[in-house]
Amino acid sequence: MQFNRDKPYNDLPLLPPATDLESKAILKLAIEANRNLAELKGVGALIPNQSILLRGIVIQEAKMSSEIENIVTTNDSLYQAMSQDSLKLDPHTKEVLSYESALWHGVEYIKKKPIGTNLFVELVEIIKSHKASIRSTPGTALKNSKGTVIYTPPAGESVIRDLLGNLEQFLHAESNLDPLIKMAVMHYQFEAIHPFSDGNGRTGRIMNILYLMSEKLLDLPVLYLSRYIIKHKNRYYQGLRDVTEKQHWEQWVLFNLAAVSETAKGTKEKVLAIKSLLEKTNSIVRTRLPKIYSKELVEAVFQLPYCKIKFLVDAGLGIRDTASLYLKELERIGVLKSEKVGREILYINQPLFDLLVS
């Protein structure tokens, strides 16, 4: 059946696509992307305390992925919210932090169970902070900024579940297809199925990271493709439409491989810069504050760009008065900078903040 953007695309072709997914251009770029991804995986293992990498980098993916859906917040708002227990959050900051929670939920999920429909539902429920289910009511249509319908996804819960079942089979079937090519196919198909009323884009982008981890191409969820998508937003959406309307798979797969390759290189550089900053800060604190220096203290102020007394107490570095003294001493030698937010004093690791948001 010929595609009609005004009618539910219930005849969305099943996977695998009836086309060559291993053209010369695709295979060449897949080799490069896999090499860059392997190098990123390797440098991640060089960080002595890997939790230093995780929340700071993951929250950037959460921020960027949400920004694609016009859910915009500032880095200051995010990191301050992560540093304070009772801060009243604006709706956009809350949604970004919910995205982060969904990603961590997925990381734990794939350690025990395979990727599938149940995981999709659980992720979107966390992202949206309410119960969700596969779309069962008709009338969903995607429109451009002018209000013109550009795509009407499949309708009917049974149709959607069958398509998701086919997607699961594709992901878990024995195949010689490169996992990075599979990821690109998975991402298109999930977005084309559009199984939920809202949150499909963010769920699909979380799935990219989880799939790479499930295939052992990443140990940590530190590859955030959303920055690349924002940079090339028009190409991203045009690529989705070209697969739907013309079955132009090659350009879509090439776009996703380029995203992985470029992002892996950039993230590797960021990880190495964080490692270098950590080593430099260790040296400064060891030299200038030998009486209070410990590796654990320096690592504690690298967990997030914003630190507070409670973080040091929770890390077992001392009672409240001791922790307060440590932070004041780190500020005195220029490692941290204090800022009063509400009733609390937060201590900012400015060089780390600058690295994470660059």
N, C-alpha and C positions, 0 to 999 in steps of 0.2 A: 504494500500500500504506500502511495506517495505521502510524504510528510505534509501535514497541514497544521500550521502553528496554532490555529484556532480550535482544534479538536484534540481531546486527550490522546497522547501518543501510546496507546495500549499495544501497538505493534512495534514497540521499541525492540530492535533486533537483539536476540539473545547472544550471550558470550559463549565461546570466543568470537571476535569479529571475523567476518568472512573477507579478510584482506591480509596482505603481507605485513606483519608487524616486525619483520626483521630485514628491512631494506639495508643497503650498504650504509646509508647515512645514519639510520637508527643504531645499527650495531657499532659503528665508529663512536658515536656520542655516548652510547651505553658503556663502552669500555672506559672512556674518560670519566664519566660520572661515577662509575664503580670505584675507580682509582681514587678520586677525590673523597668519596665517602669512606673508603678504607683508611685514608690518611686522617680524616676527622676522627674516626673511631679510635685510631692509634693515639692521637694526641690527647683525647679525652682520658685515656688511661694514665697519662703522665701526671695528672692533677692528684696530689696525695689524698686530698679529701674531696671526693667528687660532688658532695652536696654543695660545695662552693659554686660549682657550675650551674647546678640545676635550677633553683628557683629564679635566679636572676635572668637566665637565658630563656627559660620556659615562659616566664611572664611576658617577655617580649613577643614570643609567638602568639600568646593569648591576646596581647594588645593589637598586634598587626592583623591577626585573623579576624578579630572583631571589627577592626577599622574597615575591612573590606565590606562589611555589612552596615557601614555608617554608624557603628557604635564606637564613639570616640571618647577617649579620656587621656589624661596627661600622665607622663611617667612619674611625676611627683605625687599625684593622687594615688597611683597604684602602689608605689613603694611605701608611701606613708600608711596606706590602708593595710598593707601586709605587715607593717611594724606595730600596729595598734589593735588592741583587742576589741574595743568598744566604739571605734570610730563609726559615725553614721555615714554610710556610703551613698553616693549618688548612683542612680540606676545604671549608668554606663560602666562605672568602675565595678559595680557588683557583677554585671554580666561578664566582664573580662576575667574577674577572679573566679567566676563559676566555670568559665572555659578552662582555666588552669586546673581547677578541681576535677573537671571531666577528663582532662588529659591524664592526670595522675591515676584516676580510677581505671582508665583504659590500660595504663602500664601494668597495674596489678592484675587486671582481668586476663590479659593475654599470657600471663605466667601460668595460668591454670586452665584456660579454656580457649578454643579457637575463635577467630574473628567471625562474627555472624550477626544476624538480625537482632538477637537479644542484646548484644553489645551496642548496636546502633541506638536502640531504644533507651538503654541506660545512659548513654552519653548525652543524648538530646534532653533527657529529663534533668540531668545535672546542669547542662548549659542554660536551660530555660527555667530551672528552679521550680518545676511543677510536673505533674504526671503527664505523660505524653503517650501517644499510640500511633500506629500506622494510619495514614489518612484514610478515612472511610467516607467522607462527604465530598461530593463533586464541586466543581466551580473554581478549583485552583488554577491560576494562570500567571505566568511571569511576564511582567511588562517593563518596557524601557522608561526612561525619564519623561518621555512624551505621552506615556499612557498607552502605547501601542503594544498589543500582545506579541511577544516574541517566541513564546513556548508554552504549551499546555501539557504538563506531565501526565503520565498514566493515571487513570482514575479507577477506584474500586479496590477495597482492601485485598481481596483475593488476587487480583491482577498484580498489585504491588508486591504482595508477599511471594508470589511465584517468581517475579523478576528478581527480588532479593535472594530467593533460594538459588536461582541460576547464578547470581553473582557469587554467592558462597561457594558453589560447586567449582566455579572458575578459579577462585582463589586457592582452593585446597586440592585441586586436581593435580596429579602427577604431570609435570610439563617441563620441557627444556627452555621455556620462555624466560628470559632474564627477569628477575623480580622487579627491577625498576620499570621495565616495560609493562609488567603486570600492574604495578602501582598506578601508572598513567591510565590504563584501561579501567581499573577499578574506580578511579576518581571520576572519570567521565560518567561511567554507568551509574554510580551512586547519585551524582548530581542530576542525571537525566531521569532516574526513577523518582527522585524528589519525594522520599517516603513520608516526610513530616510537613506539618503546616508551617513550621518555622524552624530555623536552626540547621538546615541541611548543609549549607556551605561550611559552617564551622565544624559540624560533625564529620563531613567529608575530609576536611583538612586535618583533623585529628587522626582520622583513619590512615592518612598518608604516613604519618610518623609511626603509628602503631604497627602498620604493615611492615615497614622497614625494620622495626625492632623484632617483630615475629619471625622475620627472615634472617635474623642475626647480622644484618648489615649495620645496625647501630646497637650499642649497649645502653646508651642514655638518650632521652628524648630532647636532643639539643639542636636538631636541624629544623630551623623555622623557615619554611618555604613562603610564608605569607608576605614577607618583605619583598621577595622577588615578584610575587603576584601583583602586589600594589604597584611596583615599579613598571610592570607590563600589563596593567589591568585590562586595557582594550584587547590586547592579543589573547589574554586568558579567556575572556568572554567570547571573543570571535572564534577562538579554537573550539570551545564547547559547541557553538552554533554550527560550525563547519562540519563537525562530526555528525551532528543531528541531521543537518539538511543535505549534506553532500557525501557523508561517510569518508571525510578526509582525515583518516586516522594518523597518517605519517606526521603531519605538521603538529598535531596535538601531542603525540608521543615525543617528538623532538623538543617541543616547548617544555614538557615536564622533565625530560632528561637534562636540558640546559638549566632548569631551575634547581635540580638536585646538584648538578656539577658546580654551578656558580655559588650556590648557598653553602655547600660543603666547604669550598675554598675559603669563603668569607668567615664562616664559623670557626674553621681551623685557626685562622689568623686571630680571631677574637679570643679563642681558648688559650692560645700561646701568649697573647698579650696579658690575659688575666693571670696566667702562671708567672709571667715575668714580673708583673706588679706585685703579686703575692710574695715572691722571693725578695724583691726590693724592699717591701714593707717589713718583712721578717728581719732583714739585715738592719734596717733603720731602728726598729724597736729593740732588737737585741743589743745594739751598740749604745743607744741613747737611754734606754730604760731597762738596764740589765736586772734590776731588782724585781721587776714585775713581768719581765718577758717570759712568754711560753708560746710554743707553736700553736697551742689550742686557743690562746687569746687572739692571736693574729687571724687565725682561721675563723674565729667567731665574728669578727668584724668584716669578713668577706662573704658571709652567708647571704646577706642582702646589703644594698647600698645604705640603708638606714638601720642603725642599731640603737638599742636602749639597754638600760640596766638589767631589765628582766631577762634579756637574751643571755647575758653573761651568767646570771644566777642560774637559769635553766640549764646552761651548759656545764654547771658544776665548777665554775671558775672562782666562786667566792660568794660571801653573803652580800646583801644589798650595798652596804657601805663600801666594801672592798671593790665591788663591781663599779660603783660610782667613781671611786678614785681612779681605777684603771682607765675608764673612758675619759675622764678629765685630763689624765696624763697623756693619753694618746692625742687629745685635742691640743694640748700644750706644745707637743712636738710637731704638730701639723699633719698628723695622719688622719684625723677626723675633724669635723666642724659641727658645732652644736647648733640646733635650731629648735625653738619652742613651738610646738604644735598643740594647740589646746592647752591642757594642763601638763602635758608631758614634754620632756626634753629628748629629742632624737639626735643622734650623732651620725653625720653623713660621711660616708667614705666617697668623697667626690670623684677621685680618679676611677674608682670602680663604677660609679654611676655613669660617668662619661663613656667608659668602655662599653657598658651594656646597652646604652641607648644610641650609640653611633652606628 
